[in-house]
Each structure stands twice: as structure tokens, then as C-alpha cells.
């Protein structure tokens, strides 16, 4: 895909997702399916993931496309009726004892893909206990799941394959956070220009300007980290992108909420939805705090600091 | 070498050529390690660092490496400027040249190439590249820190400005890196009124041994004397040493930005990776706290490296770099301070009380890193630019 094709696709996806959101969230998955999401994922995974998840984040849309990304990376052909058991909140290890998280797809799926210590299995969701997660963001569509894989056919899964699935999933989630962060910044910027205090728009105050500048630095560093993760795909660059995503969300949300001030503290303004969604997304496939410590342990164990990306 | 202007894909069409160059370069540096290695006992002093850099430049110029990425008309061998960047990063990453000193080439040589009369550029640029000469940059003044357009060091024509054969410079510069070692200076002077601001500035290429120039080094917070005050007292400069147009000095000053914000940063990043490597090797513990500090610094450096890489691909693809490099500048400054803060936290007492060579190195560089948010445009100025130009927040007045 060249740059022009990418921009065109981004506009198409954004329009479709925005329409679906305006129409009630249930149809976002349907809108993506109509656009040929699974075909795009197979043919152009890099661009498909970047564009679709940026848009999902920007629109604060609830979708289940992460299941497709992880299934695809595990070598299982993704299908709209195949859900995936994700690691528990904050973690990225294979689910232990069949406990983990799932997207809303689990409520309608006919099969559930489970990676466990022994390997990978596909079970019927009827063998599953599930509880919707309300938490900070009831609209995120997450479910706490416990599944019994005893008796299911288990195919061996080596660690590299699992790491690759986590890596691709992390890139998707990080893109979603990027989209959300850009929207938070856009909301705060618009507010700063419109809101008048002391006889002038608050955007003229340097303290406000510097907060927004700081947020843009964070957003652009995440964007660059995701380009790096796509150019040099692997567990390390994806882990760093996910860690940077969590930090970016925190930085951007803090500055933007302060600039939005009172209105950002209400549910009248859309900011709260993005703040809550990024809190939930940070925990998917490893929170930034835990990933940073894990990355640090790896460097210490190898006594080596890799450059990972070159010119 | 050329790059495909593909804004999201970024991969150069000739990326494999650059990779090949890099691998040949590193093989050569491996093979010539003994010849290139510092002659002094680390960490050494500024005199040692300058001598080492000039010696290494001479060796690399003779072997051709210092000539790749520079135009043939100034003694170069042509090729992508990214080859220069790779060389600088390799030297910084191996501790063969101080990146701050070495990367000054990137803010001096392109000015001559783009703005000097061709014969002058052809004569002097090879001397800079080969280590035969050292140059400095006379921009800042006591009353001119962040606000460069307010500079007042004056150049007056002897006669009519259009036909004058000589100009006379009077005034003062400050924070001039390596002035006391320098043979020449790229000097910004006031040739119009102060009120004309950036439209009344002219650049000259001045020989530092011209009568009337006095250099007075400044002792920095880490005890070194990298910067100097430079005084100009009726200093005569030939008119053919004017760089660019009369009153066109702002364009000369601004032309440096793309090099400073791409190649110089990549070299600095290589140096910061080397420092984090040293820290990872010497960290006394591998508990969660240590891992968090190391991981945090690595995350900062990776984000910075990723951003700088994107910027360099944009430059190589022919884009004009501008205000968006303020983001790179903020990330470099933050990354540098985070790295040395990590050193202070992980090596308790070393910076504060270790009088051996290890303590001396960390202390010196820790203290230097405090300036990262000040030089080259303060952190505040960068945020002002981001707010005004990138976020389009309008005037702050």
C-alpha cells in the first residue's frame, strides 16, 4: 500500500466506524467486516492493524478485532465466530488454569481459542464461565473468563509463537491507544482555543500551551515507536511500543484533563470515555509499568542494551 | 543513495546499501581499533578529547570514511548524508570521539557548502573534515540567548556596503564551543538595525588569528572549558568571506537546523546507548527497582531513537525539516537527563563521592547533561514552537 492508498483507506475506515458508533456500538464489528477487515488483515497486516486500531481508538469504538489479530498471529485463520482467550489484566503470559480476559465476541462466538501451558486448543464457549467486566470502562466490552480445556485437543505451541502473538496484539492495542491519545489532545486543544478566561482564550497562557506541547511530544513518540515496531517486527520492539503507549496515555490524559478542567471532569464531555478506555487498554497484554520492569530485567540478564532499529 | 518518499513505510529503497556500508564501516573500525583507540587514560580532559578527535578524523579522512556523504566539490566522495550520520554514531558508540565535539562538523561544513563562494568551500571544508583545522560557531551573545534575532555584534563596511572590500567587526560572542582551539569561526553579525531583527543579520567566515580577536574560555559546571567568550575589537574581515547574502544571515543560521536535528541527534543517541550499556554492565543489583530504572531509561532512548529515525528518513526523502524537529529536541534533552539520572540512582555515591576515573566520568557527564534542556534552544522555547507551529494554538500575546 502506498501513502495515498493508506490515507484513502483510513478515511474509509473512519467514516464506517463513525457511522457505526453513531448508530449504536454493536455494529462496529459488522462495519469492519463489510469493509473486508479479515481480508485486509491477511493481505496487508501492517497497514490493516495500524489503520483499523488507530480509528477504533480515535472513535472510542468497541470492537473485537483484537481476537482476529491474535488468532492470525497464532496461525489460526481468524473468523467472526472465533473468540480468543487473552491473558488476565496486566499480564501477557499464557492464561493459567484457563483464566483470562475476552472481548465481547465471546458472548456470540461458536468457538474459543485458548493458549495454555500445554499448547493451543479450541473449545466451545459452553465450557466457559464468563462475567462481564464493568470496572472503570463498562463499555470496553471485556469479560472475565474461566475455561476448562480438559479433554480438548491440544496442539503444541512454542514460546516463540506465543511471543509473536503477544507482539502483534500489543501493536494493535498500542495503535488503539495512539488513536485515543490523539483524540484527547484534539479535544483539549479545541477547548483551550474556545474557552475564555481573564478576557482571552486559555490557549494563550504559556502554562496551558506547554501542557499541550508535552502531550504532542508523547503522542508523536508513540507514533514513531509503532513505525519502528512495524519496520522491525519482534517481541522487543512491540513490548517497547506497548510500554510507550501506556505512558503516552497517562501523560496525554493528565495534561488534557487539566486543560479541560471542570468540563473534563463531567460525563457531559467525551473526554472521560477516552481516559477510561486507555486505563483499560493499558492492561491488555501487559501494562506499561510491568512491561518496563520486564524489559529492564532482560537488559540486566543479558548485560546488553540492543539498538533494535537502524537507519 | 535515495529514499522513497513514503511517509509511513519509511524504508529506504537503498536501505540495504546503507546496511552494507554500516557493516563495512564497523568491520574496518574493528580492524583498526588499536590505531583509533584513545591515547589518553579515560575519561581524560578536553585537550585530550580534542586531540583524539582530530587524530581520528585524519585517519578516517585518509581511509575515505570521513569523505562519504559529502559532495565531491568539497573533497567528498558523494553518497547519502546518512553515511556521515552512521560514521558519527559508530565513533560515539565506540567511544572513539566525543559526540558533542565531533557532530559540530554537521553544523559547520554544510554552511560553507551551501553559502560560501565555491572556491572557498573547496579550499576549507577538506581541512575541517581531515582534522587539519577546527572551527567554531559564533552565534550566541550575552544579551542573545534564546532570542537569536536580537544579536548585536556589529559588522560595518569600509565604504559602501555593496562594494566594500572589507568589513570591520566589533562586539562579543559567548558559549562559543572550542573557540580557543579554532582556526575559523562562522560568525553572525548585525549589519542592519537592531529593529530589523532577523532581516539585519549577515554571516561571515572569520579567521580566528585575525588581530583584534580575544578568546576567554568559560569554566563549565563540570570543570571543563568547552565554551568561551570571544571578543571582537576592530576585526577586519574580507568581503569575500561573507556567507550568503548581505542581511541574509538568518537563512544561514536556520539552514543548520536540519543537520543539527538529524545527524547530530543520531550521534548523541548512540552515545546515550553506550552510557546505558555501561550502566547495565556495572549495575550492582538486578532487583525490580534496578530493572525499573534501567527499563525506564531504555524506553526513553528507544522512543527517541524511533523518532529520530523517522526524521532522518524524511530528510533523506527530500522533505524540509522544520518546527516538528522541536519534538526530537525535547526527546533528546529528556532522554539524556533520564539516562544520567538513572546512573545517579543505580550507582549510589559514585557521582557524589567517587574520586577515581569512574566517578570522574559519571560526574562530569551527569553535570553536563543538566544543560541538555538549555543549549540548542531551551526546553521552553521548543514547547513554545510546538504550541504555536504544530498545535496551531495561535499567538500567546
Interface residues (C-beta under 8 A of the other chain):
Chain A: X2 X3 X6 X47 X50 X189 X192 X193 X201 X203 X204 X205 X206 X209 X210 X212 X213 X214 X216 X217 X220 X221 X222 X224 X225 X227 X228 X231 X240 X243 X244 X247 X291 X292 X293 X294 X295 X296 X297 X299 X300 X301 X303 X304 X305 X307 X308 X309 X310 X311
Chain B: X6 X7 X8 X9 X10 X11 X15 X18 X19 X22 X82 X85 X86 X266 X273 X276 X277 X280 X281 X283 X286 X288 X290 X291 X292 X293 X294 X295 X296 X298 X299 X302 X303 X304 X305 X306 X307 X309 X310 X312 X313 X324 X327 X330 X331 X380 X382 X383 X384 X386 X387 X388 X390 X391 X393 X394 X395 X396 X397
